[in-house]
């Protein structure tokens, strides 16, 4: 156990909270002026030179994984390792002159060293155990300038070790220049993941905002500062009403700060910000804002092209269930692309830009569904394609109700009895689908696509109608005729 960690553990008995903060100050910690995350641990207690760091990591794994016991025996057996030679192989590794170097290089390369990595290095085999069930959990290693940041997680009092890890990360960022920190965004995300267990969503956003602004103030512009700005925006987007109100200002600052130069916003980053602005426009019922940013995402398939990267970096923001372009009856808010078409079409209808809606329906299956798309793009009128729309919707309903297409009529009967009831599990699907289909019908009526309008209207009244949407649709049609 590292000296500072051991002393802190003894003083607190593995507790966090007030005893934890007091103990840090008693053994050399100090308060930070901005009151962001309590006491700061001095860097000399956190950072080590290379020799000290490699020795600490090696000794720790030798102490806990260097002897086969009841815990490790089961892990080795599950990995098809010959138990007769396990201890001999382990002893040979720890007595090898290169063992320490191999372990440290592996830990530094991946920034973490755990039991599966140990097994792979020593035995050349992968273990089925994701984590160690011994007292040692894992060791984190990062290079900070010419020194090394080490934190050891133990399985006993794991909350204490996680919280101490967050405190160390915070202390590093508050004292070390950002350009000296290895993988700073990874460390920042680990800090966020740890502290969110101990805070409300609002407290988390406030803490991260203050933390990021402090780092921003102390460091020159860089790619990593920009990444932290984007992280801060994503947290505000998910942080509730009070923080959500600050989005426009934060995004405007980012566009102004990173408009040009070496670290100018990439198209991926512009896509992220446009997605947030489009959703904000929809939430605020700002149709112009929704259309502007929604169309930016749709054009040139920007959202599709950057989706994988965005899901990796900002997975909390984009709803990412598998898209269902063949389905018309679904929750449009469960997939980011379906969600964008839903809000853009709704905004276009409100602005009476019906030709734009029709164009989206002709260009993209996901704007309506595969059967409607095929009908609109047929070279000549095809009644069979028109009739397929209802069959497709019946299959959608059957799958939603019973996750199967085997008993379609029974599933539809169950749907019809329940979908209009607000307490029904089918109501959220019906609510979104009714709104979307109503918007499609308005566009089809206004653009004189009467064959498709009549077919879809019949289906809507038969399976999907919700009274308020239907009344709105009827009033729209009457008003449109009068115009």
N, C-alpha and C positions, 0 to 999 in steps of 0.2 A: 504494500500500500504506500502511495506517495506520502511524504512527510506531512505536508499541509493538510491533505485529505484525512489522514489518520488523526491528526490533532483536532480538526474540526469535527470529525465523527465522535471523538471522545467527549468533546465539550457539549455536543448537542444530543448525544445518545441516538443519533440518526433522525432527529426531528428537523422539520423545516419551519418556516414562519419566523416569528419574533426571536426565538432562541437561536436560530440559524444566523440571522442578521447580527445579533449581538455577539455571537461567537466569532464571526468573521472580523468584526472590528477589534475584538480583544486580541486576536492573533495577527494584527497588522493591516487589516482592511481599512478602507476609508470611505466616507460618504461622498456621493457625487452631487454636484450642485443642482442638477436639473431634476432630481427626484424621479428618475425614469424606472429604475429597477433595483433600488436599494443600494447596498454597499458594493464597493469595487474591491476585487482581490488584486494586490500588486502583481505586476508581470513576473517579478522574480520568483513568486510562488507558483506560477503556472508554466513558465517556459524553462526549457533545459537545453544544454548544449547536446551535440549529437551523441557523444559517448555516454552521457548520463541517460539520455532518452532511450537509446538502444538497450542499455543495461536494464533499465526499469521495465521495459516491455518484455524483454527476454526472461528476466527473473520472475515476473508475474505469471507468465504462461507456464514456466517450468514448475512453479509452486503448485499451481492448480491443475495443470494438465500433464504434468511430467510423470505421474504415477497412476497406473491403472487401478481403479477402485470400482465399487459396485455401480456408480453412476456412469463412468466412462466405459466400463465393460459392455454395458447394454448398447451404448452408442456405437462402439466398435463392431459389435456383433451384427447390428442392423446394417452396417456398411460392408458386410461380407469380408471382414478383415480377420485373418487367422489369429485367434487369441493367444496361441502358444508363443508367438514371436512378437506380440505387441510391445511388451516392456523392453525387450532387447532393441527393437527398432527405435523406440522413443529415447532410450538411453544413448544410443548411437547418435541420434540427431542432436541431443543437448550437449554431448561431448565433442561434437564436430566443431572445428574452428570457424566454419562458415555459417553455422546455425543461427547465431545472433544476427548476422548481417542479412541473411535471407528473410528472417521474420520481420526485421525493421523495414527493409525495402518493400516487402509486401504490404505492411501496415501503412506506410507512407504513400504507396501507390494508390491504395483503395481508401485511405483515410480511416479505415477501421480494420481490426483484426479480431476474428471470432473463432469458435471451435471448428466449424466446417472448413475454414481456411487452414487451420492447424492440421487437420486430418489430411487434407489434400496435399499440403507441403510435405508432410512426413511420410505418408503412405501412398500418395499418388491416386487416391480414391475420393469420391464425393460421398458425404454422409447424408442420410435422410433427415437428420436433426437440423432444424433451422437455427437453433440456439443451443448453447451449452446448458446442461442441467446441473453443472457443478456450481461452486460459489462464485466463480468468475463468469461474467456475462460476455463482455467484449471490451476492447481497448480502442480508443480513438486517438489518432495521431495526425497532426497538421504542422506544416512548416510555417513559421512566422518569422520573416526576415532570415537571420542566420541561426535562429533557435527553433525549438520544437515544442508544440503544445500537446500535452498528453492528458487524457482523462480516462480513468478506468471505471467501468460500470460493474458492480457486484450484484448478485441476485438477491442477497439479503438487504432489506431496506432500500429497494430499488428506487422508490420515490426520492429518497435523499440523494442518491447518486445522480439521478436524472436532473434534479433541481440544481445540484452543484455544477453539473455540466452546463446548464443554462447560465448560471452565474459566471462561470469561467468564460464562456463565449462572449457574454456581455462585457466582461472585464477586458478581454482582448480587444474588442472593437472600440472600446472607450479609450484605450491607451496606445494601441499599435496603429501605425499608418495603414490605410486600407490596401495600398499596393504591395504591402509586405505579407499579407495574409493569403495563404493557399486556399483556393476554393471558397471565397467569402460568401457567395450566395448559398452554397450548400450549408455552411455553418449558420447563416441567418435563418434558413428554413428549418434547421434542426432546433434552433432557439425558439422559433414560433411554435413548432409542434410540441415542444416540451411545455412551454408556459401556458398554452391554451387549455391544458388540463387543470390549471390552478386559477383561471380567470374566467369571467363572463366574456361573451363575444365583444361587448363594448369596451371592457377593460383591455382586452387583447389588442384591439385596433388602436386605442389611445396609447398604449405602451409602445407598440411597434411604430406608430407615427412619430412619437417623440424620439425614439431610438434612431430611426432612419434619418430624421432631420438633424439630430446631433452628429451623426456620422457624416452627413452631407456638409454640414458647417465646417467640420474639422479637416475635410479632405478635398483635394482638387478634383475637377471633373474627370470622370473616367467611365469606362463601359460598366463597371460594377456599380457606380453611383446611379447610373441610368437604370440598371436592373433593380436596384433597391427602390427607386421611384415607382417603377412599374409594380413591384410587389406591394408597395404602400397603397397604390390605387386599387389593386385587386382586393386587398383587405378592407378598404373602405366600401367597395362595391358589395361585399358580403357582410358588412358590419352592422347593419341595422339602420333605421331612419336617421338618427343623429349624424352618423358618419357618412351616410349616403348623400346627404345634402352638400357635402364638401367635394363631391366628385368633379363637378364642372370646373371648379377652381383648380383642383389638383391636376386635372388633365390639361387644362389650358397652360398651366405652368410647365408641364412636361413638353407639350408641343412647342412652346416658346424656347425652352432651355435646350432642347435636342432637335431643333429645326434643321440645323446644318452642321457641317464639320465632321471630324473623324468619327464621332459616335452618334451621328444623326439617326433618328428613328428608322428602323428597317421596315419593310412592308409587313413582316410578321407582327412587329410591335404596333404598327398603325392598325393592323387588323384587330389586335386585342383591344385597343382603345376604341375603335369604331364599334366593336361588339358591345362594349360597356355603354357607349354613348347611345347606340340604337336601343338597347334595353332600357336605359334611363329615359329616352324619349317616349318609349311605350308606356313606362310606368307613370310618367308625368303627363301622358296624353298630349305630347307635343308631336303632332303628325309630321311636320317638316323635318324635325330632327331625326325621327324614326326613319323616314324615307331616305334622307340624305345618307345616313350611315348604314342603313340596311342595304341600300343599293350598292354602296361601296363594297360591302362584304360579298354580295352576290356577283357583281361584275368581275370578270376574269377569274371566277371561282376562287377568290382570295381566301374565303373562310375554309373551303374544302382543302385548298393547297397547303394551308398553314395549320390545319386542325391538329395533326399529330404532334407537332412541336408545341402548340398551345396547350394541348391536353397534358403533355409531359410537364410543362413549366407552370401551368395555371389550371390544373385539373379541377380545382374547386369551383371555378367560374363557369366552365362550359358543361352543360348537361350532355352526357355523352352515351346514352343508350343507343343501341344500333338503330340507324334510320330505317324507316319503312316506306319507301316511295310507292310501293304497290298498295298501301293501305290509305283509306280516307278517314276511317274511324279510329282515332288514337289520341293520346296525350301529346299535343304539339310542343309542350314545354319540356319534354324529356330528351330531346335531341337538339343540339344547337342549331343545326341547319333548318330543321322543320320549324323550330321556334322563330328563326329570323324571317322565313317566308310567311309565317302566321302573322307576325306583327307588321311586316311591310305591307302585306295585302290588306290588312285591317286599316292601316293608315292611308293607303291609296284609295280605298273605298270611301273613307271619310272625306278625302280631298276630291272625290268624284273623278279620279284618274282611272277610269274603267278600262281604257285601251291598254294601259300599262299592266293592269292585272291580267287581262287576256293574253298579253305577250308573255308574261311570266308563266302562265299555264301552258302555253305552246312550247316554251323553251325548256321548262324544267318539270319532270315528272313529280318532283317533291312538292311543287306548288299546289297540286291537287292530288292526283294519284295516277298510277300507270294506265288504267283503263280510260280515264278522261283525257290524258295526254295522247294516247294512241288515237282516240276518236278525233281530237282536234287536229292531229297531224296526218290523218288519212287523206289520200289524194282525192277521194270522192266520198260522198255520203255512204256510210256503212251501218245499216241497222243492227247487224250482229255486234259490232263494237259498242253501239249504244246500249244494247241489252246486257252486255258483259259488266257494265257499271254496277247494276243491282246485285248481280251474282258475287262480284268482288266485295261489296259492302256486307252482304250476308256472311261471307267467309270471315271478314274483319270482326263482325259481331260474335260469331261462333268462337273465334279464337280468344277474344277478350273474355267471354263468359266462361268457357270450359277448356281453353287452351287446346282445342281440337276442332277439326273440321268434320268429324265423323257424324255428329248428330246436330246438323245445322238448324233444323226447324225447332227442335227442343230448346236449343241455345237462344234462338231468336225470341221464342215465346217467353223465356225467362228474362231476357233483355227488355222486352216490351212491357212486362209487368213491373220492372224495377227502375229503368234508367231515368225516369223523370223525378224520382224521389231523392231528395237532397242527401238523405242518410245512406243511400245505396252506394256500393263500391263502384258502380258503373257511372254514377252521376258526373264525376270529374271528367271522364272521357267524353260523355255526352255533351257536357257544358262547352268544352273546347271545340268539339267537332261541330256542334250546332252553330256556334259563332262563325267558324271558318266556312262551313258550307253556305251559310246565309250570305257571307261576303262574296263567295264565288257566284252564287245565284244573282246577286245584285249586278255583278260585273257582266254576267252572261246576258241578263235582261237588257242592260244598258247598251251592250254591243250587238244586240239582235241575234244572239246565238240561240234561237228559239227552240230548235229540236233538242239541244243539250239542256237548255233551261227547263223545258217541260219534263224531260226524263229525270233530271236531278231533283226537280221540285217534287215530283211524285215519290221519289225515294226518300227525300227529306221528310215529307209529311207522314210517310209510312213507318220510318224507323228512328228518326233523329230529332223530330221537332220539339223544341222547348218553347213554351208559349210566348215569353217576352221577345225572343229572337224572331219568332214567326210574326208577331204583331209589328215589329220593327220592319221586317221584310215586306209585309203587306202595305204598310204606310209608305215605304220607299217606292214600291211599284206604283201606287196611286199618285204620289207626288211627281214621279218621273213622267207618267203619262200626261198629267196636267201641264207640265213644262213644255 
